[in-house]
Amino acid sequence: MERVCCHVHGKEFANQCLNRIREQGIVSVAQWYFGLHYTVDLMAEGNDWYLQLLEDFGFGWFKKYEPMGEA
């Protein structure tokens, strides 16, 4: 959790998150999913790979539409 929080918003944010977890005595469902299971810091890094994979398979609907002749 600390590594993810540091990577996303820095050490101060990580300390705030860890202190809150200690105060509550539990890790919330949201904290678990985005801090421990689907690490939010790596999710964005995978976006470029995922979009390239879609394009390689012929899916281009996520790209900005540009009418022919106006590029």
mmCIF file as Biopython writes it, N, C-alpha, C and O atoms, coordinates in Angstrom:
data_model
#
loop_
_atom_site.group_PDB
_atom_site.id
_atom_site.type_symbol
_atom_site.label_atom_id
_atom_site.label_alt_id
_atom_site.label_comp_id
_atom_site.label_asym_id
_atom_site.label_entity_id
_atom_site.label_seq_id
_atom_site.pdbx_PDB_ins_code
_atom_site.Cartn_x
_atom_site.Cartn_y
_atom_site.Cartn_z
_atom_site.occupancy
_atom_site.B_iso_or_equiv
_atom_site.auth_seq_id
_atom_site.auth_asym_id
_atom_site.pdbx_PDB_model_num
ATOM 1   N N  . MET A ? 1  ? 0.832   -1.186 0.000   1.0 0.0 1  A 1 
ATOM 2   C CA . MET A ? 1  ? 0.000   0.000  0.000   1.0 0.0 1  A 1 
ATOM 3   C C  . MET A ? 1  ? 0.877   1.251  0.000   1.0 0.0 1  A 1 
ATOM 4   O O  . MET A ? 1  ? 0.599   2.211  -0.718  1.0 0.0 1  A 1 
ATOM 5   N N  . GLU A ? 2  ? 1.925   1.233  0.801   1.0 0.0 2  A 1 
ATOM 6   C CA . GLU A ? 2  ? 2.809   2.393  0.869   1.0 0.0 2  A 1 
ATOM 7   C C  . GLU A ? 2  ? 3.466   2.671  -0.478  1.0 0.0 2  A 1 
ATOM 8   O O  . GLU A ? 2  ? 3.540   3.822  -0.908  1.0 0.0 2  A 1 
ATOM 9   N N  . ARG A ? 3  ? 3.944   1.616  -1.148  1.0 0.0 3  A 1 
ATOM 10  C CA . ARG A ? 3  ? 4.601   1.798  -2.444  1.0 0.0 3  A 1 
ATOM 11  C C  . ARG A ? 3  ? 3.646   2.412  -3.456  1.0 0.0 3  A 1 
ATOM 12  O O  . ARG A ? 3  ? 4.018   3.331  -4.186  1.0 0.0 3  A 1 
ATOM 13  N N  . VAL A ? 4  ? 2.429   1.913  -3.502  1.0 0.0 4  A 1 
ATOM 14  C CA . VAL A ? 4  ? 1.441   2.423  -4.457  1.0 0.0 4  A 1 
ATOM 15  C C  . VAL A ? 4  ? 1.134   3.884  -4.164  1.0 0.0 4  A 1 
ATOM 16  O O  . VAL A ? 4  ? 1.135   4.711  -5.076  1.0 0.0 4  A 1 
ATOM 17  N N  . CYS A ? 5  ? 0.873   4.210  -2.903  1.0 0.0 5  A 1 
ATOM 18  C CA . CYS A ? 5  ? 0.548   5.593  -2.535  1.0 0.0 5  A 1 
ATOM 19  C C  . CYS A ? 5  ? 1.703   6.544  -2.825  1.0 0.0 5  A 1 
ATOM 20  O O  . CYS A ? 5  ? 1.486   7.665  -3.285  1.0 0.0 5  A 1 
ATOM 21  N N  . CYS A ? 6  ? 2.921   6.103  -2.560  1.0 0.0 6  A 1 
ATOM 22  C CA . CYS A ? 6  ? 4.092   6.940  -2.862  1.0 0.0 6  A 1 
ATOM 23  C C  . CYS A ? 6  ? 4.203   7.204  -4.356  1.0 0.0 6  A 1 
ATOM 24  O O  . CYS A ? 6  ? 4.473   8.327  -4.779  1.0 0.0 6  A 1 
ATOM 25  N N  . HIS A ? 7  ? 3.994   6.171  -5.141  1.0 0.0 7  A 1 
ATOM 26  C CA . HIS A ? 7  ? 4.116   6.306  -6.592  1.0 0.0 7  A 1 
ATOM 27  C C  . HIS A ? 7  ? 3.042   7.215  -7.163  1.0 0.0 7  A 1 
ATOM 28  O O  . HIS A ? 7  ? 3.293   7.939  -8.126  1.0 0.0 7  A 1 
ATOM 29  N N  . VAL A ? 8  ? 1.847   7.186  -6.583  1.0 0.0 8  A 1 
ATOM 30  C CA . VAL A ? 8  ? 0.727   7.975  -7.098  1.0 0.0 8  A 1 
ATOM 31  C C  . VAL A ? 8  ? 0.828   9.440  -6.680  1.0 0.0 8  A 1 
ATOM 32  O O  . VAL A ? 8  ? 0.723   10.333 -7.522  1.0 0.0 8  A 1 
ATOM 33  N N  . HIS A ? 9  ? 1.032   9.695  -5.371  1.0 0.0 9  A 1 
ATOM 34  C CA . HIS A ? 9  ? 0.992   11.081 -4.881  1.0 0.0 9  A 1 
ATOM 35  C C  . HIS A ? 9  ? 2.110   11.455 -3.912  1.0 0.0 9  A 1 
ATOM 36  O O  . HIS A ? 9  ? 2.045   12.523 -3.302  1.0 0.0 9  A 1 
ATOM 37  N N  . GLY A ? 10 ? 3.115   10.629 -3.750  1.0 0.0 10 A 1 
ATOM 38  C CA . GLY A ? 10 ? 4.247   10.988 -2.912  1.0 0.0 10 A 1 
ATOM 39  C C  . GLY A ? 10 ? 4.169   10.460 -1.491  1.0 0.0 10 A 1 
ATOM 40  O O  . GLY A ? 10 ? 3.163   9.890  -1.069  1.0 0.0 10 A 1 
ATOM 41  N N  . LYS A ? 11 ? 5.259   10.667 -0.766  1.0 0.0 11 A 1 
ATOM 42  C CA . LYS A ? 11 ? 5.442   10.121 0.576   1.0 0.0 11 A 1 
ATOM 43  C C  . LYS A ? 11 ? 4.428   10.670 1.577   1.0 0.0 11 A 1 
ATOM 44  O O  . LYS A ? 11 ? 3.913   9.922  2.408   1.0 0.0 11 A 1 
ATOM 45  N N  . GLU A ? 12 ? 4.140   11.960 1.508   1.0 0.0 12 A 1 
ATOM 46  C CA . GLU A ? 12 ? 3.187   12.554 2.451   1.0 0.0 12 A 1 
ATOM 47  C C  . GLU A ? 12 ? 1.804   11.901 2.308   1.0 0.0 12 A 1 
ATOM 48  O O  . GLU A ? 12 ? 1.155   11.585 3.305   1.0 0.0 12 A 1 
ATOM 49  N N  . PHE A ? 13 ? 1.366   11.704 1.071   1.0 0.0 13 A 1 
ATOM 50  C CA . PHE A ? 13 ? 0.090   11.044 0.817   1.0 0.0 13 A 1 
ATOM 51  C C  . PHE A ? 13 ? 0.115   9.612  1.351   1.0 0.0 13 A 1 
ATOM 52  O O  . PHE A ? 13 ? -0.856  9.153  1.953   1.0 0.0 13 A 1 
ATOM 53  N N  . ALA A ? 14 ? 1.220   8.913  1.130   1.0 0.0 14 A 1 
ATOM 54  C CA . ALA A ? 14 ? 1.349   7.540  1.623   1.0 0.0 14 A 1 
ATOM 55  C C  . ALA A ? 14 ? 1.242   7.506  3.144   1.0 0.0 14 A 1 
ATOM 56  O O  . ALA A ? 14 ? 0.576   6.635  3.703   1.0 0.0 14 A 1 
ATOM 57  N N  . ASN A ? 15 ? 1.896   8.448  3.808   1.0 0.0 15 A 1 
ATOM 58  C CA . ASN A ? 15 ? 1.820   8.504  5.273   1.0 0.0 15 A 1 
ATOM 59  C C  . ASN A ? 15 ? 0.391   8.752  5.745   1.0 0.0 15 A 1 
ATOM 60  O O  . ASN A ? 15 ? -0.056  8.144  6.717   1.0 0.0 15 A 1 
ATOM 61  N N  . GLN A ? 16 ? -0.328  9.641  5.064   1.0 0.0 16 A 1 
ATOM 62  C CA . GLN A ? 16 ? -1.725  9.912  5.423   1.0 0.0 16 A 1 
ATOM 63  C C  . GLN A ? 16 ? -2.582  8.657  5.263   1.0 0.0 16 A 1 
ATOM 64  O O  . GLN A ? 16 ? -3.412  8.351  6.119   1.0 0.0 16 A 1 
ATOM 65  N N  . CYS A ? 17 ? -2.381  7.944  4.178   1.0 0.0 17 A 1 
ATOM 66  C CA . CYS A ? 17 ? -3.149  6.717  3.936   1.0 0.0 17 A 1 
ATOM 67  C C  . CYS A ? 17 ? -2.854  5.671  4.995   1.0 0.0 17 A 1 
ATOM 68  O O  . CYS A ? 17 ? -3.772  5.064  5.546   1.0 0.0 17 A 1 
ATOM 69  N N  . LEU A ? 18 ? -1.587  5.460  5.279   1.0 0.0 18 A 1 
ATOM 70  C CA . LEU A ? 18 ? -1.214  4.452  6.268   1.0 0.0 18 A 1 
ATOM 71  C C  . LEU A ? 18 ? -1.713  4.825  7.658   1.0 0.0 18 A 1 
ATOM 72  O O  . LEU A ? 18 ? -2.160  3.957  8.408   1.0 0.0 18 A 1 
ATOM 73  N N  . ASN A ? 19 ? -1.643  6.098  8.005   1.0 0.0 19 A 1 
ATOM 74  C CA . ASN A ? 19 ? -2.163  6.541  9.305   1.0 0.0 19 A 1 
ATOM 75  C C  . ASN A ? 19 ? -3.665  6.302  9.409   1.0 0.0 19 A 1 
ATOM 76  O O  . ASN A ? 19 ? -4.164  5.874  10.449  1.0 0.0 19 A 1 
ATOM 77  N N  . ARG A ? 20 ? -4.370  6.577  8.336   1.0 0.0 20 A 1 
ATOM 78  C CA . ARG A ? 20 ? -5.823  6.357  8.344   1.0 0.0 20 A 1 
ATOM 79  C C  . ARG A ? 20 ? -6.164  4.869  8.502   1.0 0.0 20 A 1 
ATOM 80  O O  . ARG A ? 20 ? -7.082  4.504  9.237   1.0 0.0 20 A 1 
ATOM 81  N N  . ILE A ? 21 ? -5.416  4.032  7.809   1.0 0.0 21 A 1 
ATOM 82  C CA . ILE A ? 21 ? -5.624  2.592  7.934   1.0 0.0 21 A 1 
ATOM 83  C C  . ILE A ? 21 ? -5.370  2.144  9.375   1.0 0.0 21 A 1 
ATOM 84  O O  . ILE A ? 21 ? -6.128  1.349  9.929   1.0 0.0 21 A 1 
ATOM 85  N N  . ARG A ? 22 ? -4.311  2.657  9.964   1.0 0.0 22 A 1 
ATOM 86  C CA . ARG A ? 22 ? -3.992  2.300  11.367  1.0 0.0 22 A 1 
ATOM 87  C C  . ARG A ? 22 ? -5.103  2.775  12.311  1.0 0.0 22 A 1 
ATOM 88  O O  . ARG A ? 22 ? -5.500  2.046  13.220  1.0 0.0 22 A 1 
ATOM 89  N N  . GLU A ? 23 ? -5.606  3.999  12.095  1.0 0.0 23 A 1 
ATOM 90  C CA . GLU A ? 23 ? -6.677  4.538  12.945  1.0 0.0 23 A 1 
ATOM 91  C C  . GLU A ? 23 ? -7.945  3.704  12.826  1.0 0.0 23 A 1 
ATOM 92  O O  . GLU A ? 23 ? -8.605  3.423  13.827  1.0 0.0 23 A 1 
ATOM 93  N N  . GLN A ? 24 ? -8.284  3.309  11.605  1.0 0.0 24 A 1 
ATOM 94  C CA . GLN A ? 24 ? -9.508  2.542  11.378  1.0 0.0 24 A 1 
ATOM 95  C C  . GLN A ? 24 ? -9.349  1.076  11.780  1.0 0.0 24 A 1 
ATOM 96  O O  . GLN A ? 24 ? -10.322 0.393  12.101  1.0 0.0 24 A 1 
ATOM 97  N N  . GLY A ? 25 ? -8.117  0.618  11.755  1.0 0.0 25 A 1 
ATOM 98  C CA . GLY A ? 25 ? -7.849  -0.769 12.108  1.0 0.0 25 A 1 
ATOM 99  C C  . GLY A ? 25 ? -8.190  -1.762 11.011  1.0 0.0 25 A 1 
ATOM 100 O O  . GLY A ? 25 ? -8.119  -2.972 11.225  1.0 0.0 25 A 1 
ATOM 101 N N  . ILE A ? 26 ? -8.561  -1.260 9.835   1.0 0.0 26 A 1 
ATOM 102 C CA . ILE A ? 26 ? -8.892  -2.128 8.711   1.0 0.0 26 A 1 
ATOM 103 C C  . ILE A ? 26 ? -8.456  -1.478 7.402   1.0 0.0 26 A 1 
ATOM 104 O O  . ILE A ? 26 ? -8.199  -0.276 7.341   1.0 0.0 26 A 1 
ATOM 105 N N  . VAL A ? 27 ? -8.379  -2.293 6.367   1.0 0.0 27 A 1 
ATOM 106 C CA . VAL A ? 27 ? -8.177  -1.798 5.008   1.0 0.0 27 A 1 
ATOM 107 C C  . VAL A ? 27 ? -9.544  -1.878 4.339   1.0 0.0 27 A 1 
ATOM 108 O O  . VAL A ? 27 ? -10.144 -2.950 4.268   1.0 0.0 27 A 1 
ATOM 109 N N  . SER A ? 28 ? -10.038 -0.736 3.846   1.0 0.0 28 A 1 
ATOM 110 C CA . SER A ? 28 ? -11.363 -0.719 3.216   1.0 0.0 28 A 1 
ATOM 111 C C  . SER A ? 28 ? -11.332 -1.492 1.897   1.0 0.0 28 A 1 
ATOM 112 O O  . SER A ? 28 ? -10.263 -1.802 1.371   1.0 0.0 28 A 1 
ATOM 113 N N  . VAL A ? 29 ? -12.498 -1.793 1.382   1.0 0.0 29 A 1 
ATOM 114 C CA . VAL A ? 29 ? -12.594 -2.509 0.112   1.0 0.0 29 A 1 
ATOM 115 C C  . VAL A ? 29 ? -11.920 -1.710 -0.999  1.0 0.0 29 A 1 
ATOM 116 O O  . VAL A ? 29 ? -11.173 -2.273 -1.800  1.0 0.0 29 A 1 
ATOM 117 N N  . ALA A ? 30 ? -12.175 -0.401 -1.055  1.0 0.0 30 A 1 
ATOM 118 C CA . ALA A ? 30 ? -11.563 0.442  -2.091  1.0 0.0 30 A 1 
ATOM 119 C C  . ALA A ? 30 ? -10.044 0.460  -1.952  1.0 0.0 30 A 1 
ATOM 120 O O  . ALA A ? 30 ? -9.322  0.388  -2.947  1.0 0.0 30 A 1 
ATOM 121 N N  . GLN A ? 31 ? -9.562  0.556  -0.711  1.0 0.0 31 A 1 
ATOM 122 C CA . GLN A ? 31 ? -8.118  0.546  -0.492  1.0 0.0 31 A 1 
ATOM 123 C C  . GLN A ? 31 ? -7.517  -0.782 -0.942  1.0 0.0 31 A 1 
ATOM 124 O O  . GLN A ? 31 ? -6.444  -0.817 -1.544  1.0 0.0 31 A 1 
ATOM 125 N N  . TRP A ? 32 ? -8.212  -1.861 -0.647  1.0 0.0 32 A 1 
ATOM 126 C CA . TRP A ? 32 ? -7.708  -3.180 -1.020  1.0 0.0 32 A 1 
ATOM 127 C C  . TRP A ? 32 ? -7.645  -3.317 -2.538  1.0 0.0 32 A 1 
ATOM 128 O O  . TRP A ? 32 ? -6.624  -3.737 -3.083  1.0 0.0 32 A 1 
ATOM 129 N N  . TYR A ? 33 ? -8.733  -2.964 -3.221  1.0 0.0 33 A 1 
ATOM 130 C CA . TYR A ? 33 ? -8.757  -3.117 -4.678  1.0 0.0 33 A 1 
ATOM 131 C C  . TYR A ? 33 ? -7.713  -2.263 -5.375  1.0 0.0 33 A 1 
ATOM 132 O O  . TYR A ? 33 ? -6.982  -2.756 -6.233  1.0 0.0 33 A 1 
ATOM 133 N N  . PHE A ? 34 ? -7.636  -0.984 -5.014  1.0 0.0 34 A 1 
ATOM 134 C CA . PHE A ? 34 ? -6.771  -0.071 -5.754  1.0 0.0 34 A 1 
ATOM 135 C C  . PHE A ? 34 ? -5.398  0.140  -5.136  1.0 0.0 34 A 1 
ATOM 136 O O  . PHE A ? 34 ? -4.564  0.838  -5.711  1.0 0.0 34 A 1 
ATOM 137 N N  . GLY A ? 35 ? -5.153  -0.447 -3.980  1.0 0.0 35 A 1 
ATOM 138 C CA . GLY A ? 35 ? -3.840  -0.341 -3.367  1.0 0.0 35 A 1 
ATOM 139 C C  . GLY A ? 35 ? -3.108  -1.655 -3.294  1.0 0.0 35 A 1 
ATOM 140 O O  . GLY A ? 35 ? -1.878  -1.688 -3.260  1.0 0.0 35 A 1 
ATOM 141 N N  . LEU A ? 36 ? -3.861  -2.746 -3.269  1.0 0.0 36 A 1 
ATOM 142 C CA . LEU A ? 36 ? -3.229  -4.045 -3.101  1.0 0.0 36 A 1 
ATOM 143 C C  . LEU A ? 36 ? -3.517  -5.020 -4.237  1.0 0.0 36 A 1 
ATOM 144 O O  . LEU A ? 36 ? -2.656  -5.825 -4.591  1.0 0.0 36 A 1 
ATOM 145 N N  . HIS A ? 37 ? -4.700  -4.959 -4.805  1.0 0.0 37 A 1 
ATOM 146 C CA . HIS A ? 37 ? -5.063  -5.928 -5.836  1.0 0.0 37 A 1 
ATOM 147 C C  . HIS A ? 37 ? -4.796  -5.366 -7.233  1.0 0.0 37 A 1 
ATOM 148 O O  . HIS A ? 37 ? -3.898  -5.842 -7.928  1.0 0.0 37 A 1 
ATOM 149 N N  . TYR A ? 38 ? -5.562  -4.366 -7.645  1.0 0.0 38 A 1 
ATOM 150 C CA . TYR A ? 38 ? -5.310  -3.676 -8.912  1.0 0.0 38 A 1 
ATOM 151 C C  . TYR A ? 38 ? -4.531  -2.431 -8.557  1.0 0.0 38 A 1 
ATOM 152 O O  . TYR A ? 38 ? -5.124  -1.388 -8.282  1.0 0.0 38 A 1 
ATOM 153 N N  . THR A ? 39 ? -3.232  -2.518 -8.558  1.0 0.0 39 A 1 
ATOM 154 C CA . THR A ? 39 ? -2.452  -1.375 -8.090  1.0 0.0 39 A 1 
ATOM 155 C C  . THR A ? 39 ? -2.610  -0.197 -9.033  1.0 0.0 39 A 1 
ATOM 156 O O  . THR A ? 39 ? -2.187  -0.237 -10.188 1.0 0.0 39 A 1 
ATOM 157 N N  . VAL A ? 40 ? -3.227  0.846  -8.515  1.0 0.0 40 A 1 
ATOM 158 C CA . VAL A ? 40 ? -3.595  2.018  -9.307  1.0 0.0 40 A 1 
ATOM 159 C C  . VAL A ? 40 ? -2.378  2.676  -9.963  1.0 0.0 40 A 1 
ATOM 160 O O  . VAL A ? 40 ? -2.507  3.299  -11.017 1.0 0.0 40 A 1 
ATOM 161 N N  . ASP A ? 41 ? -1.215  2.545  -9.359  1.0 0.0 41 A 1 
ATOM 162 C CA . ASP A ? 41 ? -0.033  3.153  -9.967  1.0 0.0 41 A 1 
ATOM 163 C C  . ASP A ? 41 ? 0.368   2.450  -11.259 1.0 0.0 41 A 1 
ATOM 164 O O  . ASP A ? 41 ? 0.920   3.089  -12.155 1.0 0.0 41 A 1 
ATOM 165 N N  . LEU A ? 42 ? 0.108   1.174  -11.373 1.0 0.0 42 A 1 
ATOM 166 C CA . LEU A ? 42 ? 0.480   0.444  -12.578 1.0 0.0 42 A 1 
ATOM 167 C C  . LEU A ? 42 ? -0.639  0.401  -13.615 1.0 0.0 42 A 1 
ATOM 168 O O  . LEU A ? 42 ? -0.393  0.095  -14.782 1.0 0.0 42 A 1 
ATOM 169 N N  . MET A ? 43 ? -1.860  0.704  -13.195 1.0 0.0 43 A 1 
ATOM 170 C CA . MET A ? 43 ? -2.987  0.659  -14.127 1.0 0.0 43 A 1 
ATOM 171 C C  . MET A ? 43 ? -2.777  1.629  -15.289 1.0 0.0 43 A 1 
ATOM 172 O O  . MET A ? 43 ? -2.971  1.258  -16.446 1.0 0.0 43 A 1 
ATOM 173 N N  . ALA A ? 44 ? -2.391  2.841  -14.995 1.0 0.0 44 A 1 
ATOM 174 C CA . ALA A ? 44 ? -2.188  3.844  -16.051 1.0 0.0 44 A 1 
ATOM 175 C C  . ALA A ? 44 ? -1.026  3.473  -16.963 1.0 0.0 44 A 1 
ATOM 176 O O  . ALA A ? 44 ? -1.068  3.734  -18.165 1.0 0.0 44 A 1 
ATOM 177 N N  . GLU A ? 45 ? 0.009   2.867  -16.396 1.0 0.0 45 A 1 
ATOM 178 C CA . GLU A ? 45 ? 1.158   2.478  -17.204 1.0 0.0 45 A 1 
ATOM 179 C C  . GLU A ? 45 ? 0.779   1.398  -18.216 1.0 0.0 45 A 1 
ATOM 180 O O  . GLU A ? 45 ? 1.392   1.303  -19.279 1.0 0.0 45 A 1 
ATOM 181 N N  . GLY A ? 46 ? -0.218  0.592  -17.895 1.0 0.0 46 A 1 
ATOM 182 C CA . GLY A ? 46 ? -0.653  -0.447 -18.804 1.0 0.0 46 A 1 
ATOM 183 C C  . GLY A ? 46 ? -1.565  0.049  -19.906 1.0 0.0 46 A 1 
ATOM 184 O O  . GLY A ? 46 ? -1.816  -0.677 -20.868 1.0 0.0 46 A 1 
ATOM 185 N N  . ASN A ? 47 ? -2.069  1.271  -19.790 1.0 0.0 47 A 1 
ATOM 186 C CA . ASN A ? 47 ? -3.005  1.794  -20.781 1.0 0.0 47 A 1 
ATOM 187 C C  . ASN A ? 47 ? -2.405  1.865  -22.182 1.0 0.0 47 A 1 
ATOM 188 O O  . ASN A ? 47 ? -3.052  1.477  -23.155 1.0 0.0 47 A 1 
ATOM 189 N N  . ASP A ? 48 ? -1.183  2.354  -22.288 1.0 0.0 48 A 1 
ATOM 190 C CA . ASP A ? 48 ? -0.552  2.469  -23.607 1.0 0.0 48 A 1 
ATOM 191 C C  . ASP A ? 48 ? -0.405  1.100  -24.254 1.0 0.0 48 A 1 
ATOM 192 O O  . ASP A ? 48 ? -0.661  0.945  -25.448 1.0 0.0 48 A 1 
ATOM 193 N N  . TRP A ? 49 ? 0.005   0.110  -23.473 1.0 0.0 49 A 1 
ATOM 194 C CA . TRP A ? 49 ? 0.154   -1.254 -23.978 1.0 0.0 49 A 1 
ATOM 195 C C  . TRP A ? 49 ? -1.190  -1.780 -24.445 1.0 0.0 49 A 1 
ATOM 196 O O  . TRP A ? 49 ? -1.285  -2.363 -25.525 1.0 0.0 49 A 1 
ATOM 197 N N  . TYR A ? 50 ? -2.229  -1.584 -23.648 1.0 0.0 50 A 1 
ATOM 198 C CA . TYR A ? 50 ? -3.555  -2.091 -23.965 1.0 0.0 50 A 1 
ATOM 199 C C  . TYR A ? 50 ? -4.107  -1.430 -25.235 1.0 0.0 50 A 1 
ATOM 200 O O  . TYR A ? 50 ? -4.658  -2.113 -26.097 1.0 0.0 50 A 1 
ATOM 201 N N  . LEU A ? 51 ? -3.964  -0.128 -25.349 1.0 0.0 51 A 1 
ATOM 202 C CA . LEU A ? 51 ? -4.449  0.572  -26.540 1.0 0.0 51 A 1 
ATOM 203 C C  . LEU A ? 51 ? -3.701  0.129  -27.798 1.0 0.0 51 A 1 
ATOM 204 O O  . LEU A ? 51 ? -4.295  0.002  -28.869 1.0 0.0 51 A 1 
ATOM 205 N N  . GLN A ? 52 ? -2.401  -0.104 -27.663 1.0 0.0 52 A 1 
ATOM 206 C CA . GLN A ? 52 ? -1.623  -0.587 -28.807 1.0 0.0 52 A 1 
ATOM 207 C C  . GLN A ? 52 ? -2.078  -1.989 -29.201 1.0 0.0 52 A 1 
ATOM 208 O O  . GLN A ? 52 ? -2.162  -2.300 -30.389 1.0 0.0 52 A 1 
ATOM 209 N N  . LEU A ? 53 ? -2.369  -2.825 -28.233 1.0 0.0 53 A 1 
ATOM 210 C CA . LEU A ? 53 ? -2.867  -4.172 -28.497 1.0 0.0 53 A 1 
ATOM 211 C C  . LEU A ? 53 ? -4.194  -4.119 -29.261 1.0 0.0 53 A 1 
ATOM 212 O O  . LEU A ? 53 ? -4.394  -4.861 -30.222 1.0 0.0 53 A 1 
ATOM 213 N N  . LEU A ? 54 ? -5.094  -3.238 -28.825 1.0 0.0 54 A 1 
ATOM 214 C CA . LEU A ? 54 ? -6.367  -3.081 -29.532 1.0 0.0 54 A 1 
ATOM 215 C C  . LEU A ? 54 ? -6.152  -2.647 -30.980 1.0 0.0 54 A 1 
ATOM 216 O O  . LEU A ? 54 ? -6.779  -3.167 -31.904 1.0 0.0 54 A 1 
ATOM 217 N N  . GLU A ? 55 ? -5.257  -1.689 -31.152 1.0 0.0 55 A 1 
ATOM 218 C CA . GLU A ? 55 ? -4.974  -1.204 -32.507 1.0 0.0 55 A 1 
ATOM 219 C C  . GLU A ? 55 ? -4.372  -2.316 -33.364 1.0 0.0 55 A 1 
ATOM 220 O O  . GLU A ? 55 ? -4.728  -2.455 -34.534 1.0 0.0 55 A 1 
ATOM 221 N N  . ASP A ? 56 ? -3.468  -3.104 -32.796 1.0 0.0 56 A 1 
ATOM 222 C CA . ASP A ? 56 ? -2.853  -4.211 -33.529 1.0 0.0 56 A 1 
ATOM 223 C C  . ASP A ? 56 ? -3.887  -5.228 -33.997 1.0 0.0 56 A 1 
ATOM 224 O O  . ASP A ? 56 ? -3.696  -5.885 -35.021 1.0 0.0 56 A 1 
ATOM 225 N N  . PHE A ? 57 ? -4.975  -5.360 -33.254 1.0 0.0 57 A 1 
ATOM 226 C CA . PHE A ? 57 ? -6.031  -6.289 -33.617 1.0 0.0 57 A 1 
ATOM 227 C C  . PHE A ? 57 ? -7.123  -5.643 -34.480 1.0 0.0 57 A 1 
ATOM 228 O O  . PHE A ? 57 ? -8.159  -6.255 -34.738 1.0 0.0 57 A 1 
ATOM 229 N N  . GLY A ? 58 ? -6.882  -4.404 -34.921 1.0 0.0 58 A 1 
ATOM 230 C CA . GLY A ? 58 ? -7.790  -3.765 -35.850 1.0 0.0 58 A 1 
ATOM 231 C C  . GLY A ? 58 ? -8.864  -2.894 -35.237 1.0 0.0 58 A 1 
ATOM 232 O O  . GLY A ? 58 ? -9.753  -2.420 -35.944 1.0 0.0 58 A 1 
ATOM 233 N N  . PHE A ? 59 ? -8.800  -2.675 -33.948 1.0 0.0 59 A 1 
ATOM 234 C CA . PHE A ? 59 ? -9.786  -1.816 -33.296 1.0 0.0 59 A 1 
ATOM 235 C C  . PHE A ? 59 ? -9.223  -0.406 -33.182 1.0 0.0 59 A 1 
ATOM 236 O O  . PHE A ? 59 ? -8.241  -0.183 -32.474 1.0 0.0 59 A 1 
ATOM 237 N N  . GLY A ? 60 ? -9.829  0.528  -33.865 1.0 0.0 60 A 1 
ATOM 238 C CA . GLY A ? 60 ? -9.344  1.898  -33.839 1.0 0.0 60 A 1 
ATOM 239 C C  . GLY A ? 60 ? -10.377 2.880  -33.332 1.0 0.0 60 A 1 
ATOM 240 O O  . GLY A ? 60 ? -10.186 4.091  -33.436 1.0 0.0 60 A 1 
ATOM 241 N N  . TRP A ? 61 ? -11.476 2.372  -32.779 1.0 0.0 61 A 1 
ATOM 242 C CA . TRP A ? 61 ? -12.573 3.229  -32.334 1.0 0.0 61 A 1 
ATOM 243 C C  . TRP A ? 61 ? -12.191 4.148  -31.182 1.0 0.0 61 A 1 
ATOM 244 O O  . TRP A ? 61 ? -12.907 5.110  -30.902 1.0 0.0 61 A 1 
ATOM 245 N N  . PHE A ? 62 ? -11.102 3.877  -30.525 1.0 0.0 62 A 1 
ATOM 246 C CA . PHE A ? 62 ? -10.687 4.704  -29.388 1.0 0.0 62 A 1 
ATOM 247 C C  . PHE A ? 62 ? -9.863  5.908  -29.820 1.0 0.0 62 A 1 
ATOM 248 O O  . PHE A ? 62 ? -9.585  6.800  -29.019 1.0 0.0 62 A 1 
ATOM 249 N N  . LYS A ? 63 ? -9.472  5.928  -31.094 1.0 0.0 63 A 1 
ATOM 250 C CA . LYS A ? 63 ? -8.675  7.049  -31.589 1.0 0.0 63 A 1 
ATOM 251 C C  . LYS A ? 63 ? -9.579  8.221  -31.938 1.0 0.0 63 A 1 
ATOM 252 O O  . LYS A ? 63 ? -10.766 8.041  -32.210 1.0 0.0 63 A 1 
ATOM 253 N N  . LYS A ? 64 ? -9.023  9.395  -31.928 1.0 0.0 64 A 1 
ATOM 254 C CA . LYS A ? 64 ? -9.776  10.577 -32.298 1.0 0.0 64 A 1 
ATOM 255 C C  . LYS A ? 64 ? -10.158 10.502 -33.767 1.0 0.0 64 A 1 
ATOM 256 O O  . LYS A ? 64 ? -9.321  10.238 -34.631 1.0 0.0 64 A 1 
ATOM 257 N N  . TYR A ? 65 ? -11.423 10.735 -34.032 1.0 0.0 65 A 1 
ATOM 258 C CA . TYR A ? 65 ? -11.919 10.703 -35.415 1.0 0.0 65 A 1 
ATOM 259 C C  . TYR A ? 65 ? -11.466 11.942 -36.165 1.0 0.0 65 A 1 
ATOM 260 O O  . TYR A ? 65 ? -11.614 13.066 -35.684 1.0 0.0 65 A 1 
ATOM 261 N N  . GLU A ? 66 ? -10.914 11.723 -37.347 1.0 0.0 66 A 1 
ATOM 262 C CA . GLU A ? 66 ? -10.539 12.826 -38.226 1.0 0.0 66 A 1 
ATOM 263 C C  . GLU A ? 66 ? -11.115 12.531 -39.597 1.0 0.0 66 A 1 
ATOM 264 O O  . GLU A ? 66 ? -10.716 11.555 -40.232 1.0 0.0 66 A 1 
ATOM 265 N N  . PRO A ? 67 ? -12.047 13.352 -40.069 1.0 0.0 67 A 1 
ATOM 266 C CA . PRO A ? 67 ? -12.643 13.122 -41.392 1.0 0.0 67 A 1 
ATOM 267 C C  . PRO A ? 67 ? -11.568 13.100 -42.467 1.0 0.0 67 A 1 
ATOM 268 O O  . PRO A ? 67 ? -10.563 13.803 -42.360 1.0 0.0 67 A 1 
ATOM 269 N N  . MET A ? 68 ? -11.776 12.300 -43.495 1.0 0.0 68 A 1 
ATOM 270 C CA . MET A ? 68 ? -10.797 12.188 -44.576 1.0 0.0 68 A 1 
ATOM 271 C C  . MET A ? 68 ? -10.582 13.549 -45.226 1.0 0.0 68 A 1 
ATOM 272 O O  . MET A ? 68 ? -11.530 14.300 -45.455 1.0 0.0 68 A 1 
ATOM 273 N N  . GLY A ? 69 ? -9.341  13.848 -45.516 1.0 0.0 69 A 1 
ATOM 274 C CA . GLY A ? 69 ? -8.993  15.096 -46.172 1.0 0.0 69 A 1 
ATOM 275 C C  . GLY A ? 69 ? -8.796  16.266 -45.225 1.0 0.0 69 A 1 
ATOM 276 O O  . GLY A ? 69 ? -8.429  17.355 -45.666 1.0 0.0 69 A 1 
ATOM 277 N N  . GLU A ? 70 ? -9.031  16.067 -43.932 1.0 0.0 70 A 1 
ATOM 278 C CA . GLU A ? 70 ? -8.862  17.163 -42.977 1.0 0.0 70 A 1 
ATOM 279 C C  . GLU A ? 70 ? -7.700  16.930 -42.018 1.0 0.0 70 A 1 
ATOM 280 O O  . GLU A ? 70 ? -7.548  17.680 -41.053 1.0 0.0 70 A 1 
ATOM 281 N N  . ALA A ? 71 ? -6.890  15.926 -42.255 1.0 0.0 71 A 1 
ATOM 282 C CA . ALA A ? 71 ? -5.795  15.603 -41.331 1.0 0.0 71 A 1 
ATOM 283 C C  . ALA A ? 71 ? -4.668  16.584 -41.437 1.0 0.0 71 A 1 
ATOM 284 O O  . ALA A ? 71 ? -3.669  16.456 -40.728 1.0 0.0 71 A 1 
#
